[in-house]
Amino acid sequence: MTSVLDTRSVPPAERRDYWSAGIAERFFPMHVESVGAPSFEARLASGQVGPVRVQSIQGLAHRVARTQRMIATADPECILLYLMTRGTIHIEQDD
């Protein structure tokens, strides 16, 4: 896998916006906020296995959300499969 998005490449004050813009390019628009940490840190690595794109995300705790407007603007109609190797995840849809 090749590292394609790493918040350590920008100053701490710009990291959340850098990550949000990069994730919007690679997935779809979403709002990102840190949870319990004074700064934001995350890294995305990406690769291809036949027709399947594989992406690894590592980072400090954060919360993401997509508003109805974000969904209407960009709905990629794809399936995301999450495999957690550490930490926890909570996914909610329709409230």
C-alpha positions in Angstrom: 0.0 0.0 0.0 1.1 3.5 -0.7 0.5 6.3 1.8 -1.7 8.9 0.0 -3.0 11.1 2.8 -1.1 12.0 6.0 -2.0 14.8 8.4 1.6 15.0 9.7 2.5 16.7 6.4 0.6 19.9 7.4 0.7 22.1 10.5 -1.5 20.9 13.4 -4.0 23.8 13.0 -4.7 22.7 9.3 -4.9 19.0 9.9 -8.7 18.5 10.3 -9.5 20.6 7.2 -6.7 18.8 5.2 -8.1 15.4 6.2 -11.7 16.4 5.4 -10.7 17.6 1.9 -8.6 14.5 1.2 -11.3 12.2 2.4 -13.9 14.0 0.3 -11.7 13.5 -2.8 -11.2 9.8 -2.1 -14.6 8.8 -0.6 -17.2 11.5 -0.3 -17.7 14.7 1.7 -18.0 14.4 5.4 -17.6 16.5 8.5 -14.6 15.5 10.7 -13.9 16.4 14.4 -11.4 15.3 16.9 -12.6 13.3 20.0 -10.7 13.8 23.2 -7.4 15.0 21.6 -6.2 18.6 21.3 -5.1 18.0 17.7 -6.0 15.8 14.8 -3.8 13.1 13.4 -4.7 10.4 10.8 -3.1 8.6 7.8 -4.7 6.9 4.8 -3.0 4.2 2.8 -4.5 2.9 -0.4 -4.0 0.0 -2.9 -5.8 -2.0 -5.5 -6.6 -5.8 -5.5 -8.2 -6.5 -8.8 -11.4 -4.5 -9.1 -11.4 -3.8 -5.3 -9.9 -0.7 -3.8 -8.4 -1.4 -0.3 -7.7 1.5 2.1 -6.3 1.5 5.5 -7.0 4.3 7.9 -5.1 4.9 11.1 -5.5 7.8 13.5 -6.5 9.3 16.8 -10.1 9.2 17.8 -12.4 11.2 15.6 -16.0 11.5 14.6 -17.3 11.8 11.1 -20.8 12.7 9.9 -22.6 13.3 6.6 -25.4 15.7 6.4 -28.4 15.1 4.0 -26.9 17.9 1.8 -23.5 16.1 1.7 -25.2 12.8 0.8 -27.3 14.5 -2.0 -24.2 16.3 -3.4 -22.1 13.1 -3.6 -23.5 9.6 -3.2 -20.9 7.2 -4.7 -23.3 4.2 -4.4 -20.5 2.0 -3.3 -20.1 -0.5 -0.5 -17.7 0.3 2.4 -16.6 -2.7 4.4 -14.8 -1.9 7.7 -12.4 -4.3 9.3 -11.3 -3.0 12.7 -7.9 -4.3 13.9 -7.8 -1.9 16.9 -10.1 0.5 18.6 -13.8 0.8 18.2 -16.3 2.1 15.7 -19.9 3.1 15.9 -21.8 3.5 12.7 -25.3 5.0 12.6 -27.7 5.7 9.8 -31.0 7.6 9.7 -30.5 9.3 13.1 
